[in-house]
């Protein structure tokens, strides 16, 4: 056997390292929650391998005592800064957001007017709000309860975890979206 030839195990290890780097790059650049289909299309990896790699990345950041983590919500994942470092991120977050302006407005109405009927949101925001509501529900930012022929919407406890709240100068709480 040639001393420069590699064993199958070494080849598999090298491939896994490369796949891990690929996945890490996707999470870093996306800066938003990605579902399995998106991860498959962005990495060209199969879901079984992806799930293993996600776990390995989570373990890596935990083991290295990193400020970064991979979080999961409803079978969607994203790279994020651990909550202990949100204050630093908020200083840097020059208006960049994973939500469109329209989505932000829809969520703001729900937060301000809660509980509010979905039908009222649709009247105010138009049919696109159905997509917004679905996204907020997938991220568990809102609670949805059936009331008659519509749903009643309110923000969830996860809403407060997702957004960092800081004291503003007037003494009230001002939400500051972190780079999640």
C-alpha positions as CSV (number, residue, x, y, z in Angstrom):
1,X,0.0,0.0,0.0
2,X,1.3,3.4,-1.0
3,X,2.1,5.6,2.1
4,X,0.4,8.6,0.6
5,X,-2.9,6.8,0.0
6,X,-5.6,7.5,2.4
7,X,-7.9,5.0,4.2
8,X,-11.6,5.1,3.7
9,X,-12.0,6.4,7.2
10,X,-9.7,9.3,6.5
11,X,-11.6,10.1,3.4
12,X,-14.9,10.0,5.2
13,X,-13.5,12.2,8.0
14,X,-12.2,14.8,5.4
15,X,-15.6,14.7,3.7
16,X,-17.5,15.3,6.9
17,X,-15.2,18.2,7.9
18,X,-15.8,19.8,4.5
19,X,-19.6,19.2,4.8
20,X,-19.5,20.7,8.3
21,X,-17.8,23.8,7.0
22,X,-20.3,24.1,4.1
23,X,-23.2,23.9,6.5
24,X,-21.6,26.4,8.9
25,X,-21.1,28.8,6.0
26,X,-24.8,28.5,4.9
27,X,-26.0,29.2,8.5
28,X,-23.6,32.2,8.8
29,X,-24.7,33.8,5.5
30,X,-28.4,33.1,5.8
31,X,-28.8,34.8,9.2
32,X,-32.3,33.4,9.4
33,X,-34.2,30.2,10.2
34,X,-33.8,27.6,7.4
35,X,-36.0,24.5,7.1
36,X,-34.7,21.1,6.0
37,X,-35.6,21.6,2.3
38,X,-33.7,24.9,2.2
39,X,-30.7,23.3,3.8
40,X,-30.8,20.4,1.4
41,X,-30.9,22.7,-1.6
42,X,-28.2,25.0,-0.3
43,X,-25.7,22.2,0.7
44,X,-26.6,19.3,-1.6
45,X,-26.5,17.0,1.4
46,X,-29.2,14.5,2.4
47,X,-31.4,15.1,5.5
48,X,-29.9,12.3,7.6
49,X,-26.4,13.7,7.1
50,X,-27.6,17.2,7.7
51,X,-29.3,16.3,11.0
52,X,-26.0,14.7,12.1
53,X,-24.0,17.7,11.1
54,X,-26.4,20.2,12.8
55,X,-25.9,18.2,16.0
56,X,-22.1,18.2,15.6
57,X,-22.1,22.0,15.0
58,X,-24.3,22.5,18.1
59,X,-21.9,20.3,20.1
60,X,-18.9,22.1,18.7
61,X,-20.1,25.6,19.7
62,X,-21.1,24.2,23.2
63,X,-17.7,22.4,23.6
64,X,-15.7,25.5,22.6
65,X,-17.7,27.7,24.9
66,X,-18.5,29.9,21.9
67,X,-20.7,33.0,21.8
68,X,-22.4,31.3,18.8
69,X,-25.0,28.7,18.8
70,X,-27.3,26.8,16.4
71,X,-30.9,27.1,17.6
72,X,-33.8,25.0,16.4
73,X,-37.5,25.9,16.3
74,X,-40.1,23.7,14.7
75,X,-37.6,21.8,12.6
76,X,-36.0,25.0,11.4
77,X,-32.4,26.0,12.4
78,X,-30.2,29.1,12.4
79,X,-26.9,30.3,13.7
80,X,-27.3,32.9,16.4
81,X,-25.4,34.8,19.0
82,X,-26.1,33.5,22.5
83,X,-28.4,35.7,24.6
84,X,-25.6,36.7,26.9
85,X,-24.1,38.7,24.0
86,X,-27.2,40.3,22.6
87,X,-26.3,43.7,24.2
88,X,-23.2,43.8,22.0
89,X,-25.0,42.7,18.9
90,X,-27.7,45.4,19.4
91,X,-25.0,48.1,19.3
92,X,-23.9,46.7,15.9
93,X,-27.3,45.9,14.4
94,X,-27.7,48.8,12.1
95,X,-31.2,48.0,11.1
96,X,-30.6,44.6,9.5
97,X,-33.5,42.3,10.0
98,X,-34.7,38.9,8.9
99,X,-38.2,40.3,8.7
100,X,-39.4,42.5,5.8
101,X,-40.9,45.9,6.6
102,X,-44.4,44.5,5.9
103,X,-43.8,41.6,8.3
104,X,-42.5,43.9,11.0
105,X,-45.6,46.1,10.6
106,X,-47.9,43.0,10.8
107,X,-46.2,41.7,13.9
108,X,-46.2,45.2,15.5
109,X,-50.0,45.4,15.1
110,X,-50.5,42.0,16.6
111,X,-48.2,42.9,19.6
112,X,-49.9,46.3,20.1
113,X,-53.5,45.2,19.7
114,X,-53.4,41.7,21.1
115,X,-55.5,39.8,21.3
116,X,-56.7,40.6,17.8
117,X,-58.7,38.6,15.3
118,X,-56.9,37.3,12.3
119,X,-59.7,38.6,10.1
120,X,-59.0,42.2,11.4
121,X,-55.3,41.8,10.6
122,X,-56.2,40.7,7.1
123,X,-58.5,43.7,6.6
124,X,-55.8,46.1,7.8
125,X,-52.8,44.4,6.2
126,X,-54.2,42.6,3.2
127,X,-53.9,38.9,2.1
128,X,-50.1,38.9,2.3
129,X,-50.6,39.0,6.1
130,X,-51.6,35.3,5.9
131,X,-48.0,34.5,4.9
132,X,-46.7,36.8,7.7
133,X,-48.9,35.1,10.3
134,X,-47.8,31.6,9.1
135,X,-44.1,32.7,9.5
136,X,-44.7,34.1,13.0
137,X,-46.6,30.9,13.9
138,X,-43.8,28.7,12.6
139,X,-41.3,30.7,14.7
140,X,-43.6,30.5,17.7
141,X,-43.7,34.3,18.0
142,X,-47.5,34.3,18.2
143,X,-50.2,32.2,19.6
144,X,-53.2,31.4,17.5
145,X,-56.6,30.4,19.0
146,X,-59.7,29.4,17.1
147,X,-62.6,31.9,17.8
148,X,-65.7,31.3,15.6
149,X,-64.8,31.5,11.9
150,X,-61.4,33.2,12.5
151,X,-58.4,33.0,14.9
152,X,-57.4,35.2,17.7
153,X,-53.8,36.2,17.6
154,X,-51.5,37.3,20.5
155,X,-47.8,37.3,21.0
156,X,-46.2,34.3,22.7
157,X,-43.6,34.1,25.5
158,X,-41.1,33.2,22.8
159,X,-41.7,36.7,21.3
160,X,-39.9,38.2,24.3
161,X,-37.1,35.7,24.0
162,X,-36.7,36.4,20.3
163,X,-36.5,40.1,20.8
164,X,-34.2,41.7,23.3
165,X,-35.9,44.3,25.5
166,X,-33.8,47.1,26.9
167,X,-34.7,50.1,29.2
168,X,-35.0,53.2,27.1
169,X,-34.4,56.7,28.4
170,X,-38.1,57.4,29.2
171,X,-38.1,54.3,31.5
172,X,-40.2,52.1,29.3
173,X,-39.2,48.9,27.5
174,X,-38.0,49.4,23.9
175,X,-37.7,46.3,21.8
176,X,-34.4,45.9,20.0
177,X,-34.3,43.1,17.5
178,X,-31.1,41.2,17.8
179,X,-29.4,39.6,14.7
180,X,-31.2,36.3,15.1
